[in-house]
């Protein structure tokens, strides 16, 4: 599906990622150091880069800056560092997404698909509608259909639904939703997400007690799945 460059110094993690992504039909190349990663990037022109921060020759944040000076390739940072301000700084510096280790291979695969869709949209191509069950969400037209019914959504309700639909079957935490949908990285209130999810459920014809599309995972977040 995509040509993926993994820049990761840990051989065990590098091998595990390569096997998982190859099993999901991606073409994978790897680099154990920052400079080897930059060389591979320039020579191979991958579709997406998976970037570890703790590299032996250069910090991943510095490599990100170097990548951004020569390429607009999507970059997903993979790190054990769960540092709020640090994550925000990396996203502001040009990272397209951030995953905290450990994570599931399917979650990483979903993130790769999502950044590639956004990259295609930004290049001038028209993104196709996202379909989850009977839900069809068109980002270009900003319309959402449930079967034959057009949903009457506020701009923020649409953004929330589209973000979840792009990551269908993936559990998304409230902190991530605040960061990507509300642009409030770590200073927003969880209640904001709860209220909008409540409104979305009503418009989808469901409730928290009887969910169809929006499923709460206690203590983790919410996911959107086909009934």
C-alpha positions, 0 to 999 in steps of 0.5 A: 500500500505504501513505501515506509521508511522506519528510522529506529535504532532498536533492532528488535523494534525495527524488525517487529515493525518491519514484519507487521507492516510487510504483513499489511502489504506495505513496502518497508525500508529501515535505517538505524541512525538519523543520517542513514535515515536521511540518506534513505529518504533522499534516495528512496523517496518513501511515502511516509517516515516512521521516526524514533526520537532516541537515535544514537547519532542525532536526536529525532527532533533534529532529524525532523527539522532536517527532513522538513528542510528537504521534503514534505513527506508525512512523518509519524513520530514513534516514541516512549516519551509521553511528554505533553509539551514535547509532543506539541513542539514536535507537531508544531515542528512538522510531525504529522502524527505521534504515537506513544510506545507501545502501540498495536500494529493495527493502530499504526497501520491506521495512522499511516493510512490517515496521514497518507489521505491527508497528504493526498488531499493537501497535494491538490487531489480530492479526498474520497468519502470515508465510509463506515457502515451506512455512514458516508462522510465527505470532507470536501463537501463537508457532508455526512450521510447516514443511509439516505439521511443527511446529518445536520452537524455543526462544524465541530461535530463534523470535524469530530465525526470525520476524525473518528471515521478516518480512524474507524475501529481505533480507540481515540483518547480525549486528549488526542481529540482535544489536540486534533479537533479543537486545537487545544493540545493539553489545556482543554476540558474532557467535558468538551468532548463528552458534550459533542459526543452526546450530541453526535450520538443523538444525531446518529440515533443512538445513546451511550447506553445503546451505542451503534457507531460510537463506542466508549472504551472506559478509561481509554477513549472512544471509537467509531465502528460499523454496527 
